[in-house]
Amino acid sequence: MRILTLSITLAAIVVSLASCQTAAERRAGDEKQCLSYGFRRGTDNFATCLQRIDLSRSAAARYNSDMLMLDMSYNIGGPYYGRPYYYRHYR
């Protein structure tokens, strides 16, 4: 139960901190990052760099969400496979 509370608190903190940065600020940071790699604005490589940063951020968010849900399911009682329910039901 303690880990569940900690996980929910951590998720709330992450969501609140992620909302501190607007989309324009995030885009400016991404552009600055790609410029630091040596790409020039308006080129295909610059657009690819921005796209990869965005895809990486989306994948990290999906992974974190999946890990949080997995952690919560194990804290509740583990994954449900179906056999114990039917065994008790027909007994």
Rosetta blueprint (number, residue, H / E / L):
1 M L
2 R H
3 I H
4 L H
5 T H
6 L H
7 S H
8 I H
9 T H
10 L H
11 A H
12 A H
13 I H
14 V H
15 V H
16 S H
17 L H
18 A H
19 S L
20 C L
21 Q L
22 T L
23 A H
24 A H
25 E H
26 R H
27 R H
28 A H
29 G H
30 D H
31 E H
32 K H
33 Q H
34 C H
35 L H
36 S H
37 Y H
38 G L
39 F L
40 R L
41 R L
42 G L
43 T L
44 D H
45 N H
46 F H
47 A H
48 T H
49 C H
50 L H
51 Q H
52 R H
53 I H
54 D H
55 L H
56 S H
57 R H
58 S H
59 A H
60 A H
61 A H
62 R H
63 Y H
64 N H
65 S H
66 D H
67 M H
68 L H
69 M H
70 L H
71 D H
72 M H
73 S H
74 Y H
75 N H
76 I H
77 G L
78 G L
79 P L
80 Y L
81 Y L
82 G L
83 R H
84 P H
85 Y H
86 Y H
87 Y H
88 R H
89 H H
90 Y H
91 R L
